Amino acid sequence: MKFFFFGSLMDGDILETVLNRPLKENDQKSAVLDGYHCLRVLDEDYPVLVSSPDKSVEGILFESTCEEDYNRIQFFEELDYKLTKGTVRLQSGETRTAHYYADIGRLDVSQEPWFFSQWQQQDKALMLRLTQIYMYYYGSISAEDADKLWVQERNRLMATYA
């Protein structure tokens, strides 16, 4: 399956934590999704895609044929997003059909743009730790229960990383 990642999963450390395996050299390619821009989720460190016909979102195209990769990504993303299909452009100009996670209306969206480079500098350390904690529970509890732990751990860790 081909995925287009536009947020924290563009980061190799986060993606490796979610997948529980090292990335292969050809797993990721730079890609662009037209017709959207990224805004920050209110009171969170991750983005959501918002329709905007004249804008584009830079991200990565990630391809895996491994069902376990798909299941782990779903566990990480499934509560706040739905898997949607779209067309992305590669640097070569070629296009690919890929799946991306779109908001299902559960998220409060700020008007603040989300930038990957800014996120890596300011928020990655906290997000990496939260992702490690969250994914530790993969296969043993539901995503709903893990999400409750996410909120508890986020509040606890905010003092450490703030």
C-alpha positions in Angstrom: 0.0 0.0 0.0 1.2 3.5 -0.7 0.7 6.2 1.9 1.2 9.9 1.7 2.5 11.3 5.1 2.3 15.0 5.7 2.9 15.3 9.5 5.0 13.6 12.1 5.2 10.3 10.2 7.5 12.1 7.7 10.1 11.9 10.4 12.2 8.7 10.2 12.4 8.3 14.0 8.7 8.5 14.4 7.9 6.3 11.5 10.4 3.7 12.7 8.9 3.7 16.1 5.4 3.2 14.7 6.6 0.4 12.4 8.8 -1.1 15.0 11.5 -1.6 12.3 14.2 0.3 10.6 13.3 2.1 7.3 14.7 0.8 4.1 16.5 3.2 1.8 13.8 3.2 -0.8 10.8 3.2 1.5 10.2 7.0 1.2 10.1 9.5 -1.6 9.4 13.2 -1.5 5.9 13.9 -2.8 3.3 16.7 -3.0 -0.5 16.6 -2.5 -2.2 19.5 -4.3 -5.4 21.2 -3.0 -4.6 21.2 0.7 -2.6 23.0 3.3 -1.5 21.9 6.8 -2.9 23.5 9.9 -2.0 22.7 13.5 -4.5 20.8 15.6 -5.6 23.0 18.5 -3.5 22.3 21.6 -1.6 19.6 19.8 1.7 19.2 18.1 0.5 17.6 14.9 -1.3 18.8 11.7 -4.5 18.2 9.8 -5.1 18.7 6.1 -7.5 21.5 5.2 -8.9 21.8 1.7 -7.4 24.8 -0.1 -7.6 24.6 -3.9 -4.6 26.9 -4.6 -2.2 25.3 -2.1 0.0 22.2 -1.8 1.4 20.1 1.0 4.9 18.6 0.9 5.2 15.2 2.4 6.5 11.7 1.7 5.3 8.8 -0.3 5.8 5.6 1.8 5.2 2.2 0.2 4.9 -1.1 2.0 3.5 -4.4 1.1 3.7 -5.6 4.8 0.3 -6.0 6.5 1.9 -5.5 9.9 3.1 -2.0 8.7 -0.4 -1.2 7.6 -1.9 -2.4 10.9 0.6 -0.4 13.0 0.0 2.8 11.0 -3.8 2.3 11.4 -3.4 1.9 15.2 -1.4 5.1 15.3 -3.8 7.1 13.1 -7.2 5.6 13.1 -9.0 7.5 15.9 -8.8 11.0 14.5 -8.4 10.3 10.8 -9.9 8.2 8.0 -7.9 6.7 5.2 -8.6 8.5 2.0 -7.2 8.1 -1.5 -5.6 10.8 -3.6 -3.0 11.6 -6.2 0.4 12.8 -5.3 3.2 14.2 -7.4 6.8 13.0 -7.1 9.8 15.2 -7.7 10.2 13.6 -11.1 6.7 14.9 -12.1 5.2 11.5 -12.1 2.0 10.9 -10.2 1.0 8.1 -7.9 -2.2 7.1 -6.2 -1.7 7.1 -2.4 -3.7 6.9 0.8 -3.5 9.7 3.3 -5.2 10.3 6.6 -8.0 12.9 6.5 -9.8 14.5 9.4 -13.1 12.8 10.4 -14.3 15.9 12.3 -13.1 15.0 15.7 -10.2 17.5 15.7 -10.4 21.1 16.6 -8.3 22.9 14.0 -6.4 26.1 14.7 -5.7 28.7 12.1 -2.0 28.2 12.8 0.0 26.7 9.9 2.0 23.6 10.7 5.6 23.3 9.4 7.6 20.1 9.5 10.9 21.8 10.1 9.5 23.9 13.0 7.9 20.8 14.5 11.2 18.8 14.3 13.0 21.6 16.3 10.3 22.4 18.8 8.0 19.3 19.3 9.7 16.2 18.0 11.3 15.1 21.3 7.9 15.1 23.1 6.1 13.4 20.1 8.8 10.7 19.9 8.4 9.9 23.5 4.6 9.9 23.3 4.8 7.7 20.2 7.1 5.2 22.0 4.6 5.0 24.9 1.6 4.7 22.6 3.1 2.1 20.3 4.2 0.0 23.3 0.5 -0.9 23.7 0.0 -1.9 20.1 -1.6 -5.4 20.0 -2.4 -5.4 23.7 -5.1 -2.7 24.1 -7.5 -0.9 21.8 -6.6 2.4 20.0 -9.3 4.0 22.1 -7.6 2.9 25.4 -4.2 3.9 24.0 -5.6 7.3 23.1 -6.6 7.9 26.8 -3.0 7.0 27.8 -1.7 9.4 25.2 -3.6 12.3 26.8 -2.4 11.3 30.3 1.2 10.9 29.2 1.1 14.1 27.1 0.0 16.1 30.1 2.6 14.5 32.3 5.4 15.0 29.9 4.6 18.5 28.9 6.3 19.7 32.1 9.5 17.9 31.1 9.6 19.0 27.5 8.1 22.5 27.8 
